[in-house]
């Protein structure tokens, strides 16, 4: 019986040591990007019109940006992120890259003023056939203004079709035509891409590389570091929930623990 008690005591002590270690890691190192990587936040819409998990209310979005600002996070540009990922430079303490997929007009009307208020930048990944053509989406004039104020406009295909459902020729056209249009309209070089719906495989990732993109984002849940595959970079999807602010902070702060112990959410 004494051996059983000793064995149980050993298990309990081991558990508490592991728990204390995890807490210490979270408390002291979860925001050290050298250890845990860079959180790449993934948003879509910001408005009070639609009520979906991908639609953030403006007041919730501002709460999140204010939290980042007051907690000492630094909004980095896509160029800074790209240089870091390629091993060419360091980042400010507690860096965060903010991204928006699809190119909704509320990114300009609602999110843009809030980001400017706190001195933050973002990367907008647009579906080019929607720009200036479909109601509810950004115009080239709006994109040009944001680009001039430090935002980066990058690619998300022409039509937002899942690339895994297309032929190679169709994939190449989605990639090259959208890249070319952004470059012609905004007079810039497009280097980044986001897979529509996160649908990709190794073959498609290679086609993205061949099309001239330097990196590509998925919608998988995780931080990005120099060990990441540049054509399958994880992000931190931000959703509207019953407790949007609490969910946001947990995803931002506890994710490094999940990754460290192999509990990464997908």
C-alpha positions, 0 to 999 in steps of 0.5 A, spaced: 500 500 500 505 504 501 508 503 494 501 505 491 501 512 495 508 513 493 506 512 486 500 516 486 504 522 490 509 521 484 504 522 479 501 528 482 508 532 483 509 530 476 502 533 474 503 540 478 510 541 475 508 540 468 502 545 470 507 550 473 512 549 467 506 551 462 503 556 466 510 559 467 511 558 459 505 562 458 506 568 463 513 569 461 514 567 454 507 566 450 509 573 447 516 572 445 516 571 438 523 568 438 520 562 442 513 562 440 512 565 433 508 571 430 500 571 431 497 572 424 490 574 425 485 573 420 479 577 419 474 577 414 468 582 415 467 588 420 460 591 420 453 590 424 449 588 418 451 581 417 451 576 423 455 570 421 462 567 425 466 571 420 463 578 421 466 582 427 462 588 430 465 594 429 465 595 437 468 588 438 473 589 433 475 596 436 476 592 443 481 587 440 485 593 437 485 597 443 487 591 447 493 589 442 495 597 443 494 597 450 498 590 451 504 593 448 503 589 441 506 592 435 502 592 428 507 590 423 507 590 415 507 585 410 514 587 408 517 586 415 513 579 416 516 577 409 523 579 411 523 576 418 520 569 415 526 569 410 531 570 416 533 577 414 531 581 420 528 582 427 521 585 429 519 589 434 517 586 441 510 583 441 509 583 433 502 582 430 500 581 423 493 583 421 490 580 415 483 581 412 481 576 406 476 577 400 476 585 400 469 587 403 468 594 403 467 594 410 474 593 411 475 600 408 469 603 412 469 600 419 476 597 420 481 602 416 479 608 421 479 604 427 486 601 425 489 608 423 486 611 430 491 606 434 497 607 429 496 599 426 496 597 419 493 591 415 494 586 409 488 586 405 487 579 400 482 581 395 478 577 390 480 581 384 473 580 380 469 583 386 473 589 386 469 595 384 464 590 380 460 587 386 456 591 391 459 590 398 466 590 396 472 595 395 474 599 390 481 600 387 480 607 389 479 605 396 485 600 396 489 605 393 488 610 399 490 604 404 496 602 400 498 609 400 497 609 408 502 603 409 497 597 408 499 592 403 494 589 398 495 582 396 492 576 392 486 571 393 485 569 386 480 572 381 473 568 383 475 565 390 473 558 387 477 553 391 483 551 387 483 544 389 477 543 385 480 546 378 484 544 373 492 546 373 490 551 367 485 554 371 489 554 377 494 558 374 490 563 371 486 564 378 493 566 380 497 570 375 491 574 372 489 576 379 496 578 381 497 582 374 491 586 375 493 588 382 500 590 380 497 594 374 491 597 378 496 599 384 503 599 381 506 595 386 509 588 386 504 582 389 508 577 393 503 574 398 497 570 397 491 566 401 488 560 399 480 561 398 477 557 404 484 554 405 484 549 400 490 547 398 495 541 397 503 541 395 502 541 388 498 547 388 503 550 393 508 549 388 504 552 382 503 558 387 510 559 388 511 558 380 506 564 379 511 569 383 508 569 390 513 569 395 509 566 401 502 564 402 497 563 408 492 558 410 486 558 415 489 553 419 490 555 427 497 557 429 503 562 429 508 563 424 515 562 425 522 561 421 520 554 421 514 555 417 513 552 410 512 559 406 507 556 402 503 554 408 503 559 413 498 558 419 494 564 422 489 565 428 482 566 425 478 571 429 471 569 429 464 572 432 462 568 438 458 569 444 464 572 448 468 575 442 473 579 446 474 573 451 475 568 445 480 573 442 484 574 448 485 566 449 486 565 442 492 570 442 495 568 449 494 561 449 495 558 442 503 558 444 501 553 449 497 549 445 502 548 440 508 547 445 504 541 447 502 538 440 495 541 442 494 545 436 487 547 433 486 546 426 
